[in-house]
Amino acid sequence: MRARDRSSNRVPFQCRRCGECCHGAGGIYLQPEQVPAAAAELGLAPQEFAARYLLRRGEAWEVVCDGEGRCALLGPRGCRIHRAKPDICRQWPFFPAILRDPGAFAEAKLACPGIDPRASHEEFLHYYRQMQSEESEGK
């Protein structure tokens, strides 16, 4: 995610792998078909991975958090299953509410050091659309 906003030559978002977005209990899910790849990242069988790190929630699996609300899959150098991380983690900070609402974007800037504090909501949207366009073109 390094596309530049051509209007200011600034990168509105570049993940710093700080782990700030890995705090807050609840809401991080893996679908059953995603569990084997996540387990493989840790060299575990899917059943062992699920027993250690997941809670069954209907058809999906919720990633557990420790007593301080930190994701159980967060290690000293970031996400321990980074290549197979949950979809919602992969989506951050391009959540629909943040893309839609300048106020939500302002709050996200306060929480995420990877979002350039000088970036406007308009720049952020332009950057997101540019990334989407590049992805659809296969770049």
C-alpha positions as CSV (number, residue, x, y, z in Angstrom):
1,M,0.0,0.0,0.0
2,R,2.5,2.6,-1.2
3,A,0.6,4.3,-4.0
4,R,1.1,8.0,-3.7
5,D,-1.5,10.7,-3.8
6,R,-0.4,12.5,-6.9
7,S,-2.1,15.8,-5.8
8,S,0.3,16.3,-2.9
9,N,3.0,13.6,-3.6
10,R,2.2,12.4,-0.1
11,V,1.5,8.8,1.0
12,P,-1.7,9.1,3.2
13,F,-1.3,5.7,4.6
14,Q,1.7,3.4,5.1
15,C,1.4,0.6,7.6
16,R,4.1,0.8,10.3
17,R,3.2,-2.6,11.8
18,C,2.9,-1.0,15.2
19,G,0.1,-3.2,16.4
20,E,-2.1,-0.4,17.5
21,C,-5.0,-1.7,15.4
22,C,-4.5,-5.1,17.1
23,H,-6.0,-3.9,20.4
24,G,-9.7,-4.1,21.3
25,A,-11.5,-7.3,22.1
26,G,-14.1,-8.7,19.7
27,G,-14.9,-8.5,16.1
28,I,-11.9,-10.2,14.5
29,Y,-13.1,-13.3,12.7
30,L,-11.7,-16.1,10.5
31,Q,-14.0,-18.1,8.2
32,P,-13.6,-21.8,8.5
33,E,-11.8,-22.0,5.1
34,Q,-9.2,-19.5,6.4
35,V,-8.2,-21.5,9.5
36,P,-5.8,-23.9,7.8
37,A,-3.7,-21.2,6.2
38,A,-3.6,-19.2,9.5
39,A,-2.6,-22.4,11.4
40,A,0.1,-23.2,8.9
41,E,1.7,-19.8,9.6
42,L,2.4,-21.0,13.1
43,G,3.2,-24.6,12.1
44,L,0.1,-25.9,13.9
45,A,-2.7,-28.3,12.9
46,P,-5.9,-26.4,12.3
47,Q,-7.5,-28.0,15.4
48,E,-4.6,-27.0,17.6
49,F,-4.6,-23.5,16.2
50,A,-8.4,-23.2,16.9
51,A,-8.1,-24.5,20.4
52,R,-5.3,-22.0,21.3
53,Y,-6.5,-18.9,19.5
54,L,-10.1,-19.0,18.4
55,L,-13.6,-19.1,19.8
56,R,-16.5,-20.6,17.8
57,R,-19.1,-18.0,16.9
58,G,-21.7,-19.5,14.6
59,E,-20.1,-20.4,11.3
60,A,-17.0,-18.3,11.9
61,W,-14.1,-18.3,14.4
62,E,-13.4,-15.2,16.6
63,V,-9.8,-14.5,17.4
64,V,-9.3,-14.4,21.2
65,C,-7.7,-11.5,23.0
66,D,-5.7,-11.4,26.2
67,G,-6.9,-9.7,29.4
68,E,-5.7,-6.3,28.1
69,G,-7.6,-6.6,24.8
70,R,-4.5,-7.4,22.7
71,C,-5.0,-9.9,19.9
72,A,-3.6,-13.3,20.9
73,L,-1.9,-13.5,17.5
74,L,0.1,-10.3,18.0
75,G,3.8,-11.1,18.6
76,P,6.8,-8.9,19.4
77,R,7.2,-8.1,15.7
78,G,3.6,-7.7,14.7
79,C,1.0,-10.2,13.5
80,R,2.2,-13.7,13.7
81,I,-0.1,-14.8,10.9
82,H,0.5,-11.7,8.7
83,R,0.3,-13.5,5.3
84,A,-3.0,-15.2,6.4
85,K,-4.4,-12.5,8.6
86,P,-8.2,-12.0,8.9
87,D,-10.0,-10.0,6.2
88,I,-10.9,-7.2,8.5
89,C,-7.3,-6.8,9.5
90,R,-6.2,-6.8,5.9
91,Q,-8.9,-4.0,5.2
92,W,-7.6,-1.5,7.9
93,P,-7.8,1.5,7.7
94,F,-10.0,1.4,4.6
95,F,-13.2,0.6,6.5
96,P,-16.5,1.8,5.0
97,A,-17.2,4.2,7.9
98,I,-13.7,5.8,7.6
99,L,-14.1,6.1,3.8
100,R,-17.6,7.6,4.2
101,D,-17.2,9.9,7.2
102,P,-14.6,12.6,7.7
103,G,-15.2,12.4,11.4
104,A,-14.4,8.7,11.5
105,F,-11.3,9.4,9.4
106,A,-10.2,12.1,11.9
107,E,-10.5,9.5,14.8
108,A,-8.6,6.9,12.8
109,K,-5.7,9.4,12.3
110,L,-5.5,9.8,16.1
111,A,-5.4,6.0,16.6
112,C,-3.1,4.9,13.7
113,P,0.4,6.3,13.3
114,G,0.4,4.9,9.7
115,I,-2.1,7.5,8.6
116,D,-0.3,10.8,7.7
117,P,-1.8,13.3,10.2
118,R,-1.6,16.0,7.5
119,A,-3.7,14.0,5.0
120,S,-7.2,15.2,4.4
121,H,-10.2,12.9,4.1
122,E,-10.3,13.8,0.4
123,E,-6.6,12.8,-0.1
124,F,-7.3,9.6,1.8
125,L,-10.2,8.8,-0.5
126,H,-8.2,9.6,-3.6
127,Y,-5.4,7.4,-2.4
128,Y,-7.8,4.5,-1.7
129,R,-9.5,4.8,-5.2
130,Q,-6.1,4.9,-6.8
131,M,-5.0,1.7,-5.0
132,Q,-8.3,0.0,-6.0
133,S,-7.8,1.1,-9.6
134,E,-4.2,-0.2,-9.7
135,E,-5.4,-3.5,-8.1
136,S,-8.1,-4.0,-10.7
137,E,-5.6,-3.3,-13.5
138,G,-3.3,-6.0,-12.1
139,K,-0.4,-3.6,-11.2
